Amino acid sequence: MRLNFLFSLLCILFIITSCNQERSKIQTEKDYISIVDRDTSRLHLVLYKDRFHGKIINTKPGGYIVKGEINGKIVGDTLEGDNLYTPFKWANQKRAPIVLLKKGENYLLGNGIVSIHLGIPHFMPGSINFDDPKHTYLPVQK
């Protein structure tokens, strides 16, 4: 009886670990930077097959720093997700949608009309625009 239980437990663990191997393979991990006037934005991206996550740090004059965690899905050459960040000198975190378009080696930060559905902000379908990006992220050479 005990041997059957241990064998069943090992089989379940084997199935769980084998199913998660494909998802856990990192395709790319890279750092990017964008400098606009006196604002600097750093982007660290970890890309998987159909998902991404990373960190974004925005630095403005006067020591104004905003750090955020980004994650979402990859649709073609577009990264769609959300940015969970803590505004400068705030105690609570806020969530905002983020969309990045891969153009060559660079990423363009898009904008659009923000809508909130079930407490989660996202861009309205068809409103995403990359014509005048706020930031163009260039790869950092190490």
N, C-alpha and C positions, 0 to 999 in steps of 0.2 A: 504494500500500500504506500509506504513512504518512498520507495524507489520510483513508483509510478508518478507520484507528486513531484519529485525532483526532476525526473525526465521531462514531464510536462512543463515545468517552470523553465528549464533550460531551452526547450523548443520555443517557448513564447519569447524569451529573451533573444534568441537567435533571430527570430522573425522580426522583432522590433528593431534590432540593430541593423539588420540587412536592409530594411525598408528606409531607414534614415540615412544610409550612406550616400545615396545619389543627391539628396538635398544638401548635404553638408560640404560638398566639394566647392571650394572657393575658386572662381574663375579669375578674378582680378581684385587686387587691393592696391589702391593708389591714392596719392594726395594731390590736391589742386589748390590754386590760389587765384583770387581776383582782387585787383586794386582799382577802385574808382574814386577819384579825387583823394580825400583823406580817409576813406573807408577801406578796410581790408577784410576780406572774407576768406576763410580757409575751409576746405572741404576734404574730408577723408571718406572715401567710398570703399565698401566691400561688396563686390558683385557676385551673385550666384547665377544659376541658370535662368531663373525667372523672378528672383527677389533681390533686394539690396538693403543694406543698412549702413550707417556711418555716423559721423559727427560733423557739425558745422559750427564754426566760431566766427562771429562778426565783431570786428573791433572798430570803434569810431573814436574821434578826437576826445581827449579828456579822460582816457582810460575806461571808456564805456564799452564793456564786453558782454556779449550775449552768446551763451553756449547752448547748443541743441543737439538732440539725438534724432536722426532721420531714419526712416525705413519705409518700405513699400514694395511695389511690384514693377517689373520691367516689361514694357509693352513695345516691342520693336526696338527703336532707338530712343525711346522716351522712358524716363524714370518718374513714376507717379507715386507719391506717398505723403507722409505727414512729418512735420517737424515738431517735436516736443521740446520746448525751450523754456528757460527761466529768464524773464526780462530783467534788465539791469536793476539791481537792488530790490527785487521783488522776492517774496517768500514762496509764492505759488507758481506752478508751471502752467504754461499755455500751450495750446495745440494750434498749428496752422498747416494748411496744405502746402505741398512743395511739388514742383514739376521741373525736371531737367531734361534738356534735349541734347543728345550726343551729336556733335558736329565735328567730324574728324577726330582729333585727340581732345578737343575741348568740350565743355558742357555749358549750355546756355540756361540761365534761370528764367523760367517763364512766369507769366502772370495771367490772371483771369478773374472772373466774377466768383467770389466765395459764397458758398451756400452751406448752411448747417443742417445736417440730417441726423436725427437721433443723437445730438450732442457732438457729432464729429464733423469738423469743417472739411469741405472738399470743393474743388472747382466745378462749376456747372459744365455739363457736356457742351462742347462747341465754343466755349469761351476762352480756352487756353490760347495764349498768344506769345510768340517768340520773336516778334518783329523788333521790339525795342527792349532787349533784356536788361535787367538791372545789373546783373553780374554775368561776365563771361569767365568761366573757370579754366585756367591754363594748367597743364600738368607741371608738377614740381620736379625738377631734375635733381636726383640724389647723387 
